[in-house]
Amino acid sequence: MEDTPKLYNNSNKFKFLAVKMFHWAIVIAPIILFLLPKTFFNEGESVCLSKMLANMECYACGLTRGTMHFIHFDFASAWEFNKLTFIVVPLLFLYWLRSAFIVSNKKVPAILDKYM
């Protein structure tokens, strides 16, 4: 029976652990961001390559700040920073929900598994 492949060899265990840690990070990150003040990212230098190299704002400029204000229920400020926040945050929530199911070892609902 030695020549039968093992289901969990060292490589598969590492991949499984890495995926599990990734999903834990996805679940914990919004909680940490919620604990930070909503103005945490409002100050400081921009890290946008488009803004640094071409001095132009891209479609994602203000998305991090908008997301922070959105998760703190400051929707007016989120809209001012970036209107795409209202599309991106619900999609991120669905991805977060899928990761929460995976971390808790529950069966992922078919609708989340199909589109994520």
C-alpha positions as CSV (number, residue, x, y, z in Angstrom):
1,M,0.0,0.0,0.0
2,E,3.0,2.3,0.0
3,D,2.5,3.3,-3.7
4,T,-0.9,4.9,-3.0
5,P,-0.6,8.7,-3.0
6,K,-1.1,10.4,0.3
7,L,-3.9,12.8,0.5
8,Y,-2.0,15.2,2.7
9,N,1.8,15.2,2.0
10,N,4.0,18.0,3.3
11,S,3.4,20.2,0.2
12,N,-0.4,19.9,0.5
13,K,-0.3,20.6,4.2
14,F,1.7,23.8,3.6
15,K,-0.8,24.9,0.9
16,F,-3.7,24.2,3.1
17,L,-2.2,26.1,6.0
18,A,-1.3,29.1,3.7
19,V,-4.8,29.2,2.3
20,K,-6.3,29.0,5.8
21,M,-4.0,31.8,7.1
22,F,-5.0,33.9,4.1
23,H,-8.7,33.5,4.9
24,W,-8.1,34.3,8.5
25,A,-6.3,37.6,7.4
26,I,-9.3,38.4,5.2
27,V,-11.7,37.9,8.2
28,I,-9.6,39.9,10.7
29,A,-8.6,42.8,8.5
30,P,-12.0,44.6,8.4
31,I,-12.3,44.2,12.2
32,I,-9.0,45.9,12.7
33,L,-9.9,48.6,10.2
34,F,-13.2,49.2,12.0
35,L,-11.3,49.7,15.3
36,L,-9.1,52.4,13.7
37,P,-10.5,55.9,13.5
38,K,-12.2,56.7,10.2
39,T,-9.7,59.5,9.5
40,F,-6.7,57.2,10.0
41,F,-5.8,57.2,6.2
42,N,-6.9,60.8,5.5
43,E,-3.4,62.3,6.2
44,G,0.0,61.4,4.7
45,E,1.6,60.9,1.3
46,S,-0.3,59.2,-1.5
47,V,1.1,55.8,-2.5
48,C,-0.7,55.8,-5.9
49,L,1.8,55.2,-8.7
50,S,-0.4,57.2,-11.1
51,K,-0.4,60.2,-8.9
52,M,3.4,59.9,-8.1
53,L,4.6,59.3,-11.7
54,A,2.0,61.1,-13.9
55,N,0.5,63.5,-11.4
56,M,-3.0,62.2,-12.4
57,E,-5.6,60.6,-10.2
58,C,-6.7,57.1,-11.1
59,Y,-10.1,55.5,-10.6
60,A,-8.9,54.0,-7.3
61,C,-7.6,57.2,-5.8
62,G,-9.5,57.8,-2.6
63,L,-10.9,54.2,-2.4
64,T,-9.0,53.3,0.8
65,R,-10.2,56.5,2.5
66,G,-13.7,56.0,1.1
67,T,-13.8,52.4,2.4
68,M,-12.7,53.5,5.8
69,H,-15.5,56.1,6.0
70,F,-18.0,53.6,4.6
71,I,-17.3,50.9,7.2
72,H,-17.7,53.6,9.9
73,F,-21.1,54.5,8.3
74,D,-20.0,57.9,7.1
75,F,-21.5,57.5,3.7
76,A,-21.4,61.2,2.7
77,S,-17.6,61.3,3.1
78,A,-17.2,57.9,1.4
79,W,-19.1,59.3,-1.6
80,E,-16.8,62.4,-1.7
81,F,-13.6,60.4,-1.5
82,N,-14.6,57.9,-4.3
83,K,-17.9,56.9,-5.7
84,L,-16.7,53.4,-6.5
85,T,-16.6,52.7,-2.8
86,F,-20.3,51.9,-3.0
87,I,-19.6,49.1,-5.6
88,V,-16.3,47.8,-4.1
89,V,-17.3,47.5,-0.4
90,P,-20.3,45.3,-1.0
91,L,-18.2,43.0,-3.2
92,L,-15.5,42.9,-0.5
93,F,-18.2,42.1,2.0
94,L,-19.3,39.0,-0.1
95,Y,-15.6,37.9,-0.3
96,W,-15.3,38.5,3.5
97,L,-18.4,36.4,4.1
98,R,-17.1,33.5,2.0
99,S,-13.8,33.6,3.9
100,A,-15.7,33.6,7.2
101,F,-17.5,30.4,6.1
102,I,-14.2,28.8,5.2
103,V,-12.5,29.8,8.4
104,S,-15.4,28.5,10.5
105,N,-15.3,25.2,8.6
106,K,-18.9,25.7,7.4
107,K,-20.1,24.8,4.0
108,V,-19.9,27.9,1.7
109,P,-23.3,28.7,0.2
110,A,-23.5,27.9,-3.4
111,I,-24.1,31.5,-4.5
112,L,-20.9,32.6,-2.8
113,D,-18.9,29.7,-4.1
114,K,-20.2,30.2,-7.7
115,Y,-19.3,33.9,-8.0
116,M,-16.3,34.2,-5.8
